[in-house]
């Protein structure tokens, strides 16, 4: 079975400060991990993924995520937040030995204050 | 432009009146799927399709039907909608189901009264 948790419903950060959006997962095999962003009245957009290789993954719009196998985490980070980063962020996981169905987290609302 | 197109964007209907939400992709993707998004629950998969004429249930298939007669189209059918199907629906596609990211449509907000 696979599962993913986003422990924070909302994250608030000031513009220019670093941001972190947390994600932890549980799989039986090896994880395929994804981050998506959703702006108001839009579908989800892909940000980055971890399949294998380097634990630090770089993605779109200056975002990056660090895969930590021992802590089963895949936190999303950005060194300097922008007001335009305010959106809903989803973490998703697939177990490489499991079903075709990815499991999405409940989402974290990121609010960047000017 | 590569995209997934859903129609309509907004739909208000009454209980029991059959409806279809269309989804089309122009990227020649083999894998397509439908999700519903509800507050506090994230996204849950309704149905998915690995290729033409190949469909399978997701996590919440009850009350929904799909078909995949052509590679580019994957309509979602509600034969007898009920108020608990009021939700925001997304169609998504990808080259494959394993480690490829999903491309999402802009969503269909359905209200069933």
Interface residues (C-beta under 8 A of the other chain):
Chain A: X32 X34 X36 X41 X42 X43 X44 X45 X46 X49 X51 X90 X94 X96 X100 X101 X102 X104 X105 X106 X107
Chain B: X4 X31 X35 X40 X41 X42 X43 X44 X45 X48 X50 X56 X58 X59 X90 X92 X97 X98 X99 X101 X102 X103 X104 X105 X106 X107
